[in-house]
């Protein structure tokens, strides 16, 4: 039985605005989340 883990990291759509994203690592991994964000034109900063 897999344990559900949630991780939060930040990306910055504007220079003065921070957004936190929470996702379930049993559903999607961090690399995929970063790829989605970068494909949308944002920069992952943390």
mmCIF entry with sequence, helices, sheets and N, C-alpha, C, O atoms, coordinates in Angstrom:
data_MODEL
# 
_entry.id   MODEL 
# 
_entity.id                         1 
_entity.type                       polymer 
_entity.pdbx_number_of_molecules   1 
# 
_entity_poly.entity_id                      1 
_entity_poly.type                           'polypeptide(L)' 
_entity_poly.nstd_linkage                   no 
_entity_poly.nstd_monomer                   no 
_entity_poly.pdbx_seq_one_letter_code       
;(UNK)(UNK)(UNK)(UNK)(UNK)(UNK)(UNK)(UNK)(UNK)(UNK)(UNK)(UNK)(UNK)(UNK)(UNK)(UNK)
(UNK)(UNK)(UNK)(UNK)(UNK)(UNK)(UNK)(UNK)(UNK)(UNK)(UNK)(UNK)(UNK)(UNK)(UNK)(UNK)
(UNK)(UNK)(UNK)(UNK)(UNK)(UNK)(UNK)(UNK)(UNK)(UNK)(UNK)(UNK)(UNK)(UNK)
;
_entity_poly.pdbx_seq_one_letter_code_can   XXXXXXXXXXXXXXXXXXXXXXXXXXXXXXXXXXXXXXXXXXXXXX 
_entity_poly.pdbx_strand_id                 A 
# 
loop_
_entity_poly_seq.entity_id 
_entity_poly_seq.num 
_entity_poly_seq.mon_id 
_entity_poly_seq.hetero 
1 1  UNK n 
1 2  UNK n 
1 3  UNK n 
1 4  UNK n 
1 5  UNK n 
1 6  UNK n 
1 7  UNK n 
1 8  UNK n 
1 9  UNK n 
1 10 UNK n 
1 11 UNK n 
1 12 UNK n 
1 13 UNK n 
1 14 UNK n 
1 15 UNK n 
1 16 UNK n 
1 17 UNK n 
1 18 UNK n 
1 19 UNK n 
1 20 UNK n 
1 21 UNK n 
1 22 UNK n 
1 23 UNK n 
1 24 UNK n 
1 25 UNK n 
1 26 UNK n 
1 27 UNK n 
1 28 UNK n 
1 29 UNK n 
1 30 UNK n 
1 31 UNK n 
1 32 UNK n 
1 33 UNK n 
1 34 UNK n 
1 35 UNK n 
1 36 UNK n 
1 37 UNK n 
1 38 UNK n 
1 39 UNK n 
1 40 UNK n 
1 41 UNK n 
1 42 UNK n 
1 43 UNK n 
1 44 UNK n 
1 45 UNK n 
1 46 UNK n 
# 
_struct_asym.id          A 
_struct_asym.entity_id   1 
# 
_struct_conf.conf_type_id            HELX_P 
_struct_conf.id                      HELX_P1 
_struct_conf.pdbx_PDB_helix_id       AA1 
_struct_conf.beg_label_comp_id       UNK 
_struct_conf.beg_label_asym_id       A 
_struct_conf.beg_label_seq_id        30 
_struct_conf.pdbx_beg_PDB_ins_code   ? 
_struct_conf.end_label_comp_id       UNK 
_struct_conf.end_label_asym_id       A 
_struct_conf.end_label_seq_id        39 
_struct_conf.pdbx_end_PDB_ins_code   ? 
_struct_conf.beg_auth_comp_id        UNK 
_struct_conf.beg_auth_asym_id        A 
_struct_conf.beg_auth_seq_id         30 
_struct_conf.end_auth_comp_id        UNK 
_struct_conf.end_auth_asym_id        A 
_struct_conf.end_auth_seq_id         39 
_struct_conf.pdbx_PDB_helix_class    1 
_struct_conf.details                 ? 
_struct_conf.pdbx_PDB_helix_length   10 
# 
_struct_conf_type.id          HELX_P 
_struct_conf_type.criteria    ? 
_struct_conf_type.reference   ? 
# 
_struct_sheet.id               AA1 
_struct_sheet.type             ? 
_struct_sheet.number_strands   3 
_struct_sheet.details          ? 
# 
loop_
_struct_sheet_order.sheet_id 
_struct_sheet_order.range_id_1 
_struct_sheet_order.range_id_2 
_struct_sheet_order.offset 
_struct_sheet_order.sense 
AA1 1 2 ? anti-parallel 
AA1 2 3 ? anti-parallel 
# 
loop_
_struct_sheet_range.sheet_id 
_struct_sheet_range.id 
_struct_sheet_range.beg_label_comp_id 
_struct_sheet_range.beg_label_asym_id 
_struct_sheet_range.beg_label_seq_id 
_struct_sheet_range.pdbx_beg_PDB_ins_code 
_struct_sheet_range.end_label_comp_id 
_struct_sheet_range.end_label_asym_id 
_struct_sheet_range.end_label_seq_id 
_struct_sheet_range.pdbx_end_PDB_ins_code 
_struct_sheet_range.beg_auth_comp_id 
_struct_sheet_range.beg_auth_asym_id 
_struct_sheet_range.beg_auth_seq_id 
_struct_sheet_range.end_auth_comp_id 
_struct_sheet_range.end_auth_asym_id 
_struct_sheet_range.end_auth_seq_id 
AA1 1 UNK A 17 ? UNK A 24 ? UNK A 17 UNK A 24 
AA1 2 UNK A 6  ? UNK A 14 ? UNK A 6  UNK A 14 
AA1 3 UNK A 43 ? UNK A 44 ? UNK A 43 UNK A 44 
# 
loop_
_atom_site.group_PDB 
_atom_site.id 
_atom_site.type_symbol 
_atom_site.label_atom_id 
_atom_site.label_alt_id 
_atom_site.label_comp_id 
_atom_site.label_asym_id 
_atom_site.label_entity_id 
_atom_site.label_seq_id 
_atom_site.pdbx_PDB_ins_code 
_atom_site.Cartn_x 
_atom_site.Cartn_y 
_atom_site.Cartn_z 
_atom_site.occupancy 
_atom_site.B_iso_or_equiv 
_atom_site.pdbx_formal_charge 
_atom_site.auth_seq_id 
_atom_site.auth_comp_id 
_atom_site.auth_asym_id 
_atom_site.auth_atom_id 
_atom_site.pdbx_PDB_model_num 
ATOM 1   N N  . UNK A 1 1  ? 0.836  -1.181 0.000   1.00 0.00 ? 1  UNK A N  1 
ATOM 2   C CA . UNK A 1 1  ? 0.000  0.000  0.000   1.00 0.00 ? 1  UNK A CA 1 
ATOM 3   C C  . UNK A 1 1  ? 0.882  1.246  0.000   1.00 0.00 ? 1  UNK A C  1 
ATOM 4   O O  . UNK A 1 1  ? 1.711  1.424  0.893   1.00 0.00 ? 1  UNK A O  1 
ATOM 5   N N  . UNK A 1 2  ? 0.707  2.092  -0.982  1.00 0.00 ? 2  UNK A N  1 
ATOM 6   C CA . UNK A 1 2  ? 1.576  3.253  -1.092  1.00 0.00 ? 2  UNK A CA 1 
ATOM 7   C C  . UNK A 1 2  ? 1.116  4.389  -0.190  1.00 0.00 ? 2  UNK A C  1 
ATOM 8   O O  . UNK A 1 2  ? -0.077 4.615  0.013   1.00 0.00 ? 2  UNK A O  1 
ATOM 9   N N  . UNK A 1 3  ? 2.088  5.078  0.332   1.00 0.00 ? 3  UNK A N  1 
ATOM 10  C CA . UNK A 1 3  ? 1.805  6.214  1.204   1.00 0.00 ? 3  UNK A CA 1 
ATOM 11  C C  . UNK A 1 3  ? 1.676  7.467  0.345   1.00 0.00 ? 3  UNK A C  1 
ATOM 12  O O  . UNK A 1 3  ? 2.516  7.735  -0.514  1.00 0.00 ? 3  UNK A O  1 
ATOM 13  N N  . UNK A 1 4  ? 0.627  8.220  0.586   1.00 0.00 ? 4  UNK A N  1 
ATOM 14  C CA . UNK A 1 4  ? 0.413  9.440  -0.180  1.00 0.00 ? 4  UNK A CA 1 
ATOM 15  C C  . UNK A 1 4  ? 1.261  10.556 0.404   1.00 0.00 ? 4  UNK A C  1 
ATOM 16  O O  . UNK A 1 4  ? 1.190  10.849 1.597   1.00 0.00 ? 4  UNK A O  1 
ATOM 17  N N  . UNK A 1 5  ? 2.059  11.172 -0.446  1.00 0.00 ? 5  UNK A N  1 
ATOM 18  C CA . UNK A 1 5  ? 2.931  12.254 -0.009  1.00 0.00 ? 5  UNK A CA 1 
ATOM 19  C C  . UNK A 1 5  ? 2.594  13.513 -0.780  1.00 0.00 ? 5  UNK A C  1 
ATOM 20  O O  . UNK A 1 5  ? 2.330  13.474 -1.982  1.00 0.00 ? 5  UNK A O  1 
ATOM 21  N N  . UNK A 1 6  ? 2.607  14.606 -0.085  1.00 0.00 ? 6  UNK A N  1 
ATOM 22  C CA . UNK A 1 6  ? 2.361  15.889 -0.731  1.00 0.00 ? 6  UNK A CA 1 
ATOM 23  C C  . UNK A 1 6  ? 3.605  16.754 -0.563  1.00 0.00 ? 6  UNK A C  1 
ATOM 24  O O  . UNK A 1 6  ? 4.170  16.841 0.527   1.00 0.00 ? 6  UNK A O  1 
ATOM 25  N N  . UNK A 1 7  ? 4.017  17.375 -1.627  1.00 0.00 ? 7  UNK A N  1 
ATOM 26  C CA . UNK A 1 7  ? 5.167  18.260 -1.582  1.00 0.00 ? 7  UNK A CA 1 
ATOM 27  C C  . UNK A 1 7  ? 4.738  19.628 -2.093  1.00 0.00 ? 7  UNK A C  1 
ATOM 28  O O  . UNK A 1 7  ? 3.877  19.745 -2.965  1.00 0.00 ? 7  UNK A O  1 
ATOM 29  N N  . UNK A 1 8  ? 5.342  20.630 -1.544  1.00 0.00 ? 8  UNK A N  1 
ATOM 30  C CA . UNK A 1 8  ? 5.040  21.984 -1.994  1.00 0.00 ? 8  UNK A CA 1 
ATOM 31  C C  . UNK A 1 8  ? 6.329  22.607 -2.508  1.00 0.00 ? 8  UNK A C  1 
ATOM 32  O O  . UNK A 1 8  ? 7.365  22.537 -1.848  1.00 0.00 ? 8  UNK A O  1 
ATOM 33  N N  . UNK A 1 9  ? 6.265  23.205 -3.668  1.00 0.00 ? 9  UNK A N  1 
ATOM 34  C CA . UNK A 1 9  ? 7.383  24.002 -4.144  1.00 0.00 ? 9  UNK A CA 1 
ATOM 35  C C  . UNK A 1 9  ? 6.809  25.254 -4.765  1.00 0.00 ? 9  UNK A C  1 
ATOM 36  O O  . UNK A 1 9  ? 5.609  25.341 -5.024  1.00 0.00 ? 9  UNK A O  1 
ATOM 37  N N  . UNK A 1 10 ? 7.667  26.216 -5.000  1.00 0.00 ? 10 UNK A N  1 
ATOM 38  C CA . UNK A 1 10 ? 7.188  27.515 -5.449  1.00 0.00 ? 10 UNK A CA 1 
ATOM 39  C C  . UNK A 1 10 ? 7.645  27.792 -6.870  1.00 0.00 ? 10 UNK A C  1 
ATOM 40  O O  . UNK A 1 10 ? 8.728  27.377 -7.283  1.00 0.00 ? 10 UNK A O  1 
ATOM 41  N N  . UNK A 1 11 ? 6.821  28.484 -7.594  1.00 0.00 ? 11 UNK A N  1 
ATOM 42  C CA . UNK A 1 11 ? 7.261  29.054 -8.858  1.00 0.00 ? 11 UNK A CA 1 
ATOM 43  C C  . UNK A 1 11 ? 6.806  30.496 -8.893  1.00 0.00 ? 11 UNK A C  1 
ATOM 44  O O  . UNK A 1 11 ? 5.903  30.885 -8.152  1.00 0.00 ? 11 UNK A O  1 
ATOM 45  N N  . UNK A 1 12 ? 7.420  31.283 -9.740  1.00 0.00 ? 12 UNK A N  1 
ATOM 46  C CA . UNK A 1 12 ? 7.212  32.718 -9.708  1.00 0.00 ? 12 UNK A CA 1 
ATOM 47  C C  . UNK A 1 12 ? 6.699  33.212 -11.058 1.00 0.00 ? 12 UNK A C  1 
ATOM 48  O O  . UNK A 1 12 ? 7.488  33.395 -11.986 1.00 0.00 ? 12 UNK A O  1 
ATOM 49  N N  . UNK A 1 13 ? 5.392  33.431 -11.181 1.00 0.00 ? 13 UNK A N  1 
ATOM 50  C CA . UNK A 1 13 ? 4.846  33.913 -12.443 1.00 0.00 ? 13 UNK A CA 1 
ATOM 51  C C  . UNK A 1 13 ? 5.136  35.394 -12.678 1.00 0.00 ? 13 UNK A C  1 
ATOM 52  O O  . UNK A 1 13 ? 5.192  35.847 -13.821 1.00 0.00 ? 13 UNK A O  1 
ATOM 53  N N  . UNK A 1 14 ? 5.318  36.141 -11.596 1.00 0.00 ? 14 UNK A N  1 
ATOM 54  C CA . UNK A 1 14 ? 5.671  37.558 -11.686 1.00 0.00 ? 14 UNK A CA 1 
ATOM 55  C C  . UNK A 1 14 ? 6.805  37.795 -10.699 1.00 0.00 ? 14 UNK A C  1 
ATOM 56  O O  . UNK A 1 14 ? 7.012  37.001 -9.781  1.00 0.00 ? 14 UNK A O  1 
ATOM 57  N N  . UNK A 1 15 ? 7.522  38.863 -10.883 1.00 0.00 ? 15 UNK A N  1 
ATOM 58  C CA . UNK A 1 15 ? 8.657  39.107 -9.997  1.00 0.00 ? 15 UNK A CA 1 
ATOM 59  C C  . UNK A 1 15 ? 8.243  39.351 -8.555  1.00 0.00 ? 15 UNK A C  1 
ATOM 60  O O  . UNK A 1 15 ? 9.037  39.129 -7.641  1.00 0.00 ? 15 UNK A O  1 
ATOM 61  N N  . UNK A 1 16 ? 7.009  39.805 -8.336  1.00 0.00 ? 16 UNK A N  1 
ATOM 62  C CA . UNK A 1 16 ? 6.580  40.114 -6.970  1.00 0.00 ? 16 UNK A CA 1 
ATOM 63  C C  . UNK A 1 16 ? 5.476  39.181 -6.483  1.00 0.00 ? 16 UNK A C  1 
ATOM 64  O O  . UNK A 1 16 ? 4.808  39.483 -5.494  1.00 0.00 ? 16 UNK A O  1 
ATOM 65  N N  . UNK A 1 17 ? 5.278  38.067 -7.152  1.00 0.00 ? 17 UNK A N  1 
ATOM 66  C CA . UNK A 1 17 ? 4.170  37.180 -6.797  1.00 0.00 ? 17 UNK A CA 1 
ATOM 67  C C  . UNK A 1 17 ? 4.677  35.747 -6.701  1.00 0.00 ? 17 UNK A C  1 
ATOM 68  O O  . UNK A 1 17 ? 5.321  35.243 -7.621  1.00 0.00 ? 17 UNK A O  1 
ATOM 69  N N  . UNK A 1 18 ? 4.380  35.097 -5.578  1.00 0.00 ? 18 UNK A N  1 
ATOM 70  C CA . UNK A 1 18 ? 4.788  33.713 -5.386  1.00 0.00 ? 18 UNK A CA 1 
ATOM 71  C C  . UNK A 1 18 ? 3.563  32.822 -5.301  1.00 0.00 ? 18 UNK A C  1 
ATOM 72  O O  . UNK A 1 18 ? 2.546  33.203 -4.722  1.00 0.00 ? 18 UNK A O  1 
ATOM 73  N N  . UNK A 1 19 ? 3.662  31.645 -5.875  1.00 0.00 ? 19 UNK A N  1 
ATOM 74  C CA . UNK A 1 19 ? 2.552  30.697 -5.847  1.00 0.00 ? 19 UNK A CA 1 
ATOM 75  C C  . UNK A 1 19 ? 3.087  29.359 -5.352  1.00 0.00 ? 19 UNK A C  1 
ATOM 76  O O  . UNK A 1 19 ? 4.133  28.895 -5.806  1.00 0.00 ? 19 UNK A O  1 
ATOM 77  N N  . UNK A 1 20 ? 2.373  28.749 -4.431  1.00 0.00 ? 20 UNK A N  1 
ATOM 78  C CA . UNK A 1 20 ? 2.736  27.410 -3.974  1.00 0.00 ? 20 UNK A CA 1 
ATOM 79  C C  . UNK A 1 20 ? 1.812  26.397 -4.627  1.00 0.00 ? 20 UNK A C  1 
ATOM 80  O O  . UNK A 1 20 ? 0.609  26.625 -4.760  1.00 0.00 ? 20 UNK A O  1 
ATOM 81  N N  . UNK A 1 21 ? 2.390  25.280 -5.029  1.00 0.00 ? 21 UNK A N  1 
ATOM 82  C CA . UNK A 1 21 ? 1.608  24.207 -5.632  1.00 0.00 ? 21 UNK A CA 1 
ATOM 83  C C  . UNK A 1 21 ? 1.756  22.974 -4.752  1.00 0.00 ? 21 UNK A C  1 
ATOM 84  O O  . UNK A 1 21 ? 2.866  22.598 -4.377  1.00 0.00 ? 21 UNK A O  1 
ATOM 85  N N  . UNK A 1 22 ? 0.648  22.360 -4.431  1.00 0.00 ? 22 UNK A N  1 
ATOM 86  C CA . UNK A 1 22 ? 0.678  21.109 -3.682  1.00 0.00 ? 22 UNK A CA 1 
ATOM 87  C C  . UNK A 1 22 ? 0.235  20.000 -4.621  1.00 0.00 ? 22 UNK A C  1 
ATOM 88  O O  . UNK A 1 22 ? -0.784 20.123 -5.302  1.00 0.00 ? 22 UNK A O  1 
ATOM 89  N N  . UNK A 1 23 ? 1.001  18.919 -4.654  1.00 0.00 ? 23 UNK A N  1 
ATOM 90  C CA . UNK A 1 23 ? 0.646  17.808 -5.529  1.00 0.00 ? 23 UNK A CA 1 
ATOM 91  C C  . UNK A 1 23 ? 0.952  16.491 -4.840  1.00 0.00 ? 23 UNK A C  1 
ATOM 92  O O  . UNK A 1 23 ? 1.741  16.438 -3.896  1.00 0.00 ? 23 UNK A O  1 
ATOM 93  N N  . UNK A 1 24 ? 0.331  15.452 -5.311  1.00 0.00 ? 24 UNK A N  1 
ATOM 94  C CA . UNK A 1 24 ? 0.463  14.122 -4.726  1.00 0.00 ? 24 UNK A CA 1 
ATOM 95  C C  . UNK A 1 24 ? 1.495  13.331 -5.529  1.00 0.00 ? 24 UNK A C  1 
ATOM 96  O O  . UNK A 1 24 ? 1.289  13.042 -6.708  1.00 0.00 ? 24 UNK A O  1 
ATOM 97  N N  . UNK A 1 25 ? 2.594  12.989 -4.883  1.00 0.00 ? 25 UNK A N  1 
ATOM 98  C CA . UNK A 1 25 ? 3.663  12.276 -5.588  1.00 0.00 ? 25 UNK A CA 1 
ATOM 99  C C  . UNK A 1 25 ? 3.270  10.874 -6.036  1.00 0.00 ? 25 UNK A C  1 
ATOM 100 O O  . UNK A 1 25 ? 3.961  10.285 -6.867  1.00 0.00 ? 25 UNK A O  1 
ATOM 101 N N  . UNK A 1 26 ? 2.177  10.324 -5.508  1.00 0.00 ? 26 UNK A N  1 
ATOM 102 C CA . UNK A 1 26 ? 1.745  9.015  -5.978  1.00 0.00 ? 26 UNK A CA 1 
ATOM 103 C C  . UNK A 1 26 ? 1.010  9.129  -7.313  1.00 0.00 ? 26 UNK A C  1 
ATOM 104 O O  . UNK A 1 26 ? 0.777  8.127  -7.989  1.00 0.00 ? 26 UNK A O  1 
ATOM 105 N N  . UNK A 1 27 ? 0.648  10.358 -7.685  1.00 0.00 ? 27 UNK A N  1 
ATOM 106 C CA . UNK A 1 27 ? -0.085 10.580 -8.931  1.00 0.00 ? 27 UNK A CA 1 
ATOM 107 C C  . UNK A 1 27 ? 0.823  11.173 -10.004 1.00 0.00 ? 27 UNK A C  1 
ATOM 108 O O  . UNK A 1 27 ? 0.765  10.772 -11.167 1.00 0.00 ? 27 UNK A O  1 
ATOM 109 N N  . UNK A 1 28 ? 1.660  12.130 -9.607  1.00 0.00 ? 28 UNK A N  1 
ATOM 110 C CA . UNK A 1 28 ? 2.544  12.804 -10.556 1.00 0.00 ? 28 UNK A CA 1 
ATOM 111 C C  . UNK A 1 28 ? 3.854  13.118 -9.846  1.00 0.00 ? 28 UNK A C  1 
ATOM 112 O O  . UNK A 1 28 ? 3.858  13.471 -8.667  1.00 0.00 ? 28 UNK A O  1 
ATOM 113 N N  . UNK A 1 29 ? 4.966  12.989 -10.564 1.00 0.00 ? 29 UNK A N  1 
ATOM 114 C CA . UNK A 1 29 ? 6.239  13.244 -9.902  1.00 0.00 ? 29 UNK A CA 1 
ATOM 115 C C  . UNK A 1 29 ? 6.707  14.684 -10.128 1.00 0.00 ? 29 UNK A C  1 
ATOM 116 O O  . UNK A 1 29 ? 6.173  15.406 -10.970 1.00 0.00 ? 29 UNK A O  1 
ATOM 117 N N  . UNK A 1 30 ? 7.708  15.074 -9.359  1.00 0.00 ? 30 UNK A N  1 
ATOM 118 C CA . UNK A 1 30 ? 8.170  16.467 -9.377  1.00 0.00 ? 30 UNK A CA 1 
ATOM 119 C C  . UNK A 1 30 ? 8.652  16.901 -10.756 1.00 0.00 ? 30 UNK A C  1 
ATOM 120 O O  . UNK A 1 30 ? 8.380  18.022 -11.184 1.00 0.00 ? 30 UNK A O  1 
ATOM 121 N N  . UNK A 1 31 ? 9.367  16.020 -11.452 1.00 0.00 ? 31 UNK A N  1 
ATOM 122 C CA . UNK A 1 31 ? 9.870  16.376 -12.782 1.00 0.00 ? 31 UNK A CA 1 
ATOM 123 C C  . UNK A 1 31 ? 8.733  16.711 -13.734 1.00 0.00 ? 31 UNK A C  1 
ATOM 124 O O  . UNK A 1 31 ? 8.841  17.643 -14.531 1.00 0.00 ? 31 UNK A O  1 
ATOM 125 N N  . UNK A 1 32 ? 7.650  15.959 -13.655 1.00 0.00 ? 32 UNK A N  1 
ATOM 126 C CA . UNK A 1 32 ? 6.499  16.215 -14.526 1.00 0.00 ? 32 UNK A CA 1 
ATOM 127 C C  . UNK A 1 32 ? 5.833  17.539 -14.176 1.00 0.00 ? 32 UNK A C  1 
ATOM 128 O O  . UNK A 1 32 ? 5.417  18.280 -15.066 1.00 0.00 ? 32 UNK A O  1 
ATOM 129 N N  . UNK A 1 33 ? 5.729  17.838 -12.881 1.00 0.00 ? 33 UNK A N  1 
ATOM 130 C CA . UNK A 1 33 ? 5.132  19.106 -12.456 1.00 0.00 ? 33 UNK A CA 1 
ATOM 131 C C  . UNK A 1 33 ? 5.980  20.278 -12.944 1.00 0.00 ? 33 UNK A C  1 
ATOM 132 O O  . UNK A 1 33 ? 5.445  21.260 -13.459 1.00 0.00 ? 33 UNK A O  1 
ATOM 133 N N  . UNK A 1 34 ? 7.296  20.179 -12.786 1.00 0.00 ? 34 UNK A N  1 
ATOM 134 C CA . UNK A 1 34 ? 8.198  21.241 -13.241 1.00 0.00 ? 34 UNK A CA 1 
ATOM 135 C C  . UNK A 1 34 ? 8.085  21.424 -14.746 1.00 0.00 ? 34 UNK A C  1 
ATOM 136 O O  . UNK A 1 34 ? 8.064  22.554 -15.235 1.00 0.00 ? 34 UNK A O  1 
ATOM 137 N N  . UNK A 1 35 ? 8.011  20.321 -15.481 1.00 0.00 ? 35 UNK A N  1 
ATOM 138 C CA . UNK A 1 35 ? 7.888  20.404 -16.939 1.00 0.00 ? 35 UNK A CA 1 
ATOM 139 C C  . UNK A 1 35 ? 6.604  21.130 -17.343 1.00 0.00 ? 35 UNK A C  1 
ATOM 140 O O  . UNK A 1 35 ? 6.616  21.953 -18.259 1.00 0.00 ? 35 UNK A O  1 
ATOM 141 N N  . UNK A 1 36 ? 5.511  20.828 -16.669 1.00 0.00 ? 36 UNK A N  1 
ATOM 142 C CA . UNK A 1 36 ? 4.235  21.492 -16.962 1.00 0.00 ? 36 UNK A CA 1 
ATOM 143 C C  . UNK A 1 36 ? 4.348  22.995 -16.715 1.00 0.00 ? 36 UNK A C  1 
ATOM 144 O O  . UNK A 1 36 ? 3.902  23.803 -17.529 1.00 0.00 ? 36 UNK A O  1 
ATOM 145 N N  . UNK A 1 37 ? 4.947  23.355 -15.587 1.00 0.00 ? 37 UNK A N  1 
ATOM 146 C CA . UNK A 1 37 ? 5.088  24.776 -15.243 1.00 0.00 ? 37 UNK A CA 1 
ATOM 147 C C  . UNK A 1 37 ? 5.979  25.492 -16.255 1.00 0.00 ? 37 UNK A C  1 
ATOM 148 O O  . UNK A 1 37 ? 5.648  26.586 -16.711 1.00 0.00 ? 37 UNK A O  1 
ATOM 149 N N  . UNK A 1 38 ? 7.105  24.878 -16.604 1.00 0.00 ? 38 UNK A N  1 
ATOM 150 C CA . UNK A 1 38 ? 8.019  25.513 -17.557 1.00 0.00 ? 38 UNK A CA 1 
ATOM 151 C C  . UNK A 1 38 ? 7.397  25.594 -18.947 1.00 0.00 ? 38 UNK A C  1 
ATOM 152 O O  . UNK A 1 38 ? 7.605  26.576 -19.660 1.00 0.00 ? 38 UNK A O  1 
ATOM 153 N N  . UNK A 1 39 ? 6.643  24.583 -19.335 1.00 0.00 ? 39 UNK A N  1 
ATOM 154 C CA . UNK A 1 39 ? 5.950  24.627 -20.628 1.00 0.00 ? 39 UNK A CA 1 
ATOM 155 C C  . UNK A 1 39 ? 4.931  25.754 -20.677 1.00 0.00 ? 39 UNK A C  1 
ATOM 156 O O  . UNK A 1 39 ? 4.629  26.283 -21.747 1.00 0.00 ? 39 UNK A O  1 
ATOM 157 N N  . UNK A 1 40 ? 4.402  26.119 -19.509 1.00 0.00 ? 40 UNK A N  1 
ATOM 158 C CA . UNK A 1 40 ? 3.429  27.212 -19.437 1.00 0.00 ? 40 UNK A CA 1 
ATOM 159 C C  . UNK A 1 40 ? 4.110  28.579 -19.438 1.00 0.00 ? 40 UNK A C  1 
ATOM 160 O O  . UNK A 1 40 ? 3.439  29.611 -19.449 1.00 0.00 ? 40 UNK A O  1 
ATOM 161 N N  . UNK A 1 41 ? 5.444  28.584 -19.428 1.00 0.00 ? 41 UNK A N  1 
ATOM 162 C CA . UNK A 1 41 ? 6.178  29.837 -19.517 1.00 0.00 ? 41 UNK A CA 1 
ATOM 163 C C  . UNK A 1 41 ? 6.611  30.420 -18.185 1.00 0.00 ? 41 UNK A C  1 
ATOM 164 O O  . UNK A 1 41 ? 7.064  31.563 -18.125 1.00 0.00 ? 41 UNK A O  1 
ATOM 165 N N  . UNK A 1 42 ? 6.473  29.640 -17.108 1.00 0.00 ? 42 UNK A N  1 
ATOM 166 C CA . UNK A 1 42 ? 6.883  30.125 -15.798 1.00 0.00 ? 42 UNK A CA 1 
ATOM 167 C C  . UNK A 1 42 ? 8.279  29.608 -15.464 1.00 0.00 ? 42 UNK A C  1 
ATOM 168 O O  . UNK A 1 42 ? 8.781  28.694 -16.118 1.00 0.00 ? 42 UNK A O  1 
ATOM 169 N N  . UNK A 1 43 ? 8.890  30.187 -14.463 1.00 0.00 ? 43 UNK A N  1 
ATOM 170 C CA . UNK A 1 43 ? 10.205 29.766 -14.018 1.00 0.00 ? 43 UNK A CA 1 
ATOM 171 C C  . UNK A 1 43 ? 10.097 29.164 -12.627 1.00 0.00 ? 43 UNK A C  1 
ATOM 172 O O  . UNK A 1 43 ? 9.569  29.794 -11.711 1.00 0.00 ? 43 UNK A O  1 
ATOM 173 N N  . UNK A 1 44 ? 10.595 27.950 -12.471 1.00 0.00 ? 44 UNK A N  1 
ATOM 174 C CA . UNK A 1 44 ? 10.591 27.304 -11.168 1.00 0.00 ? 44 UNK A CA 1 
ATOM 175 C C  . UNK A 1 44 ? 11.776 27.851 -10.375 1.00 0.00 ? 44 UNK A C  1 
ATOM 176 O O  . UNK A 1 44 ? 12.912 27.821 -10.849 1.00 0.00 ? 44 UNK A O  1 
ATOM 177 N N  . UNK A 1 45 ? 11.511 28.346 -9.175  1.00 0.00 ? 45 UNK A N  1 
ATOM 178 C CA . UNK A 1 45 ? 12.570 28.981 -8.402  1.00 0.00 ? 45 UNK A CA 1 
ATOM 179 C C  . UNK A 1 45 ? 12.900 28.252 -7.108  1.00 0.00 ? 45 UNK A C  1 
ATOM 180 O O  . UNK A 1 45 ? 13.875 28.603 -6.444  1.00 0.00 ? 45 UNK A O  1 
ATOM 181 N N  . UNK A 1 46 ? 12.116 27.251 -6.732  1.00 0.00 ? 46 UNK A N  1 
ATOM 182 C CA . UNK A 1 46 ? 12.398 26.529 -5.490  1.00 0.00 ? 46 UNK A CA 1 
ATOM 183 C C  . UNK A 1 46 ? 11.851 25.121 -5.601  1.00 0.00 ? 46 UNK A C  1 
ATOM 184 O O  . UNK A 1 46 ? 11.977 24.334 -4.664  1.00 0.00 ? 46 UNK A O  1 
# 
